[in-house]
Amino acid sequence: MPDHSHEKQVTDRIPKSYKIYGNILYRVTVAVAVAALFVPVWILADPGNNVLNPNIIFSAIFEGASPEEVWAHSISGGFPGAHFYLEYITKADSWALLFANIGCGVGLFGLVPAAAYQAIKERDWFCAVLGAVLAALIFLSMIGVLSIAG
């Protein structure tokens, strides 16, 4: 029978807040990735149930249409905004964007409880404040306040 005492010693040294963060990242990422596997099937199975009908936009793209011309084919008649998936949540391609946004924001979902645990239980104020600042930066980026575009 193999001796797993070394593995237990190593995992015992990992702070619980790190395990919380890692577990949330792992579980949310896997769930979103699995869910996102089915969205392209839904998009192609019902092309009319999309903000941008794939049959129409692919033709427009291959004909050299500009982004404005491509978005003109959408159900809104133009670019509906960065978070259009909230307005058109019944559309298949809205779910693709929703899953992409959840996947990109997964760090925030893990940071908030990990930083709270660090502050409340572990009393690691430096890491808790650093995590809170990073969570704020991610949140401000997600809502469009901070941008690398300027």
N, C-alpha and C positions, 0 to 999 in steps of 0.2 A: 504494500500500500504506500503510495507516494506521500512524502512529508510536505504539507502545505503551510507549515508554520512561518516560513519566510514570506510567502505571499500575504499572510494575515498581518505580519509585522509591517510590511510596506503599506498595505491599505489602511492600517490603523493610524499611520502618520499623516495621511491625507485629511485635511480639515473637512468637517462635515459640510461646510458651506461650498467647498469645491465640488463635493459629490452631488450636492443639490443642483448646482449650476450644470455640471456635466450630465446628470440624469435628465434634466429638463431639455437641454440642447439635443441630446440623443433622441429622446422620445418624440419631441416635436418635429425634429428634422426627419426622422423615419416616417412618422405619420403623414407629414406634408408630402414627402417624396412618393410614398405609396399612393396617396390620394391623387397627386399630380399625374401619375401614370394613366389614370382613367380619363382625364380631361381631354386630351387630344382625340381619343376615340369618340367622346361625346361631341366635340367640335365638328369632327368630320362626319359623324353619323347624322347630325341634324344641322347642316350648314346655315339654314335660315334662322336658327336660334342663337345667333351671335351678334355682337355689336358690329363686328366686321365679318361679313360672309367670306369664308376662305376661298371659295370659288371665284368670287369677284375680285378680291384684293390681290390674289396671286396673279391673275391676269393683268391687273393694273400695274403691279410691281414689275412683271416681266416685260411690259410695254414701256417701262421707264418712267412711270408716273412719279411725281414728287410726293413727299409725305402728306402735303396738304391735299393733293388730288386723291391719294389713297384714302385718307380720312373722310373725304367728301362722300365716299361710298358707305360710310357707317350709318347706322340707324338714326344718329343724331345730326347727320349732314355735315359734320366737321369733328375736330378733336373734342371729345366730351369731357376732358379734364383728366388729371393724373389718377384720381381715385374713382373713375367711372364705374368700376365694378360694384360700388356701393349703390349706385342708382339703378344699375342694370343687373342685379344679383341673380335674376332668373336666366340670364344668358350664359351659355357654356364658356365663352372666352373670358367672361368676368370671373369665373371660378379659377381659371388659369392664372389670372393676375392676382386674385386673392391669395392663392397658394404661394405664389412667388413672393408676395409681400410678407406673408407669415414666415416663410423661410428666411427672408432677409432680416426680419425683426426678431428672430429667435434669440439672438443675444440679449435683447431687452427682456424677453420673457424669463430668461435664466438669471440675469443680473439682479433684477428687483428682489426676488426672494432670497438669493444668495447674499446680497448686501444687507438685507434686513436681518438675516440669520447672523451674519458677521457682527452687526451692531448689537443685537439683542442677546444672543447666546454666547458668542465667542469673544465679544468685547474687543474685536480687532477693528479699531476706529479708522486706521489708515486705509485698510482694504475696503471697509464699508463706504467711506467717503469717496475713495477712488472709483468703486463700483457705481455709486450713485451719480457721480459726475459722468462717467461713461454711459450710464443708462440715460441721463438727460441729453447727452450729445446724440445718442442713437434716436431718442424720441424726437428731438428737434429736427434731426435730419429726415425722419420718416414723415413729419408733417410739413416739411418744406421750408422751415425757418433757416436751417443751415444747408448750404449747398456748395459743392466744389465748382459749380458752374459760375458762381459769383453772384 
